[in-house]
Amino acid sequence: MEPIDICVRIGEMRSTSFDFVYEIRKTSGGQIAAVGKVVVVLFNWQKQSKVTISDELRRKVMSLQKTET
């Protein structure tokens, strides 16, 4: 098996959802082997409704993404 690097970041953030964006690269040479995106919707199962992303969560995500390299 060949070693790989997996990178994940938050892409677009909307009012009740955001994207996880994935990139898989071969460790040697850095060639992109695969890319992908998953949309995550915040959901309250008890109320059976979507939940708005709070300003606090937005700030935390932005803070983490600024510190990652």
C-alpha positions, 0 to 999 in steps of 0.5 A: 500500500502507498502512503497517503495524506488526507486533508479536510477543511470546512468549505462553504458555511450556510445558515444551517449547513456547511461543507467538509471538503476532502483531498487525498494526496499521495505522500510521495510527489503530492499527486491528488488521488481523490477529492470529495465533499460532504454536506453536514446539516445541523439538525434537532432530532427531537424537534425534527427541524434544522438548526441555525449555525450559531455565531460562536460555532462560526467563530470557532471554525474560522479560528481553527482554520486560520491556525491549521497549515 
